[in-house]
């Protein structure tokens, strides 16, 4: 860093912003990569079934598969509208 | 027993063909019988980089379709007696590469060559998948830039799930990171991801760092792989990368800014 740079505003460098953004997106994408192909279809059909009985927003149904050492947990999170 | 090395990246324009040409030339210079295959069917360019574009008669797809023999399609390199080039087809579509056809050609090449370098097309479509399917080792070419790093991670995921080694449950494809177009000055200013930043994110072993260099364009203008430009920084960096690929331990070069004198440091060398 030169003498003049010292007086410039000490903003976070763009490289460290890049690194931070990459760490987040890469971690997220690695997670979805390990998920089986049927998850989106499963989510879609669940929404269709639930919609028959309760009006819900498609975004209120979350499907996630977590893998532990010896078992997998399929987590369904459905937010029902307040009635 | 031959080794299949795929040069891949996901993102286009990061230096796959430049790298394929230089790595293949470097392996041949080190005395290993080597062939480099262009998998970019429809958009071949390896022939230009290796200066054999006017000697292409038959290509990879012709050999797959039994329209030509390997001997008819292989082009002998002008610089290295141990190097041959198998050009891609310019006219066919990429589906011309079948899994069985590619396997047959690779097996036949494996009887004659120690190293088979596969220059992958960009993207994650059929041609790119064919180029990485049979890989024993993969060189993932990455620029210190967000979209390139993300695409490299994607390609690593595909290598770990869709390659032949992954499907058959064999030892995984050996992964190497090659960071290209690296500019130490911009890294020092915080304008560019540093080697260690990219290593933190991708978490695979580093094969080398190729500095951003005028020599690369000069080399492609002339059709001489940059590794032959032994005076240039990029040429020497590729030489180091080939040595590491062959198991030698070499320190990194060209990743630090050359030390400036006192005056330049005070005034930032801008005056």
Boltz contact constraints between the chains, C-beta under 6 A:
constraints:
  - contact:
      token1: [A, 2]
      token2: [B, 268]
      max_distance: 6.0
  - contact:
      token1: [A, 3]
      token2: [B, 266]
      max_distance: 6.0
  - contact:
      token1: [A, 4]
      token2: [B, 268]
      max_distance: 6.0
  - contact:
      token1: [A, 13]
      token2: [B, 190]
      max_distance: 6.0
  - contact:
      token1: [A, 14]
      token2: [B, 191]
      max_distance: 6.0
  - contact:
      token1: [A, 15]
      token2: [B, 190]
      max_distance: 6.0
  - contact:
      token1: [A, 15]
      token2: [B, 192]
      max_distance: 6.0
  - contact:
      token1: [A, 15]
      token2: [B, 193]
      max_distance: 6.0
  - contact:
      token1: [A, 18]
      token2: [B, 146]
      max_distance: 6.0
  - contact:
      token1: [A, 18]
      token2: [B, 193]
      max_distance: 6.0
  - contact:
      token1: [A, 19]
      token2: [B, 197]
      max_distance: 6.0
  - contact:
      token1: [A, 22]
      token2: [B, 146]
      max_distance: 6.0
  - contact:
      token1: [A, 22]
      token2: [B, 149]
      max_distance: 6.0
  - contact:
      token1: [A, 22]
      token2: [B, 201]
      max_distance: 6.0
  - contact:
      token1: [A, 26]
      token2: [B, 153]
      max_distance: 6.0
  - contact:
      token1: [A, 26]
      token2: [B, 201]
      max_distance: 6.0
  - contact:
      token1: [A, 33]
      token2: [B, 157]
      max_distance: 6.0
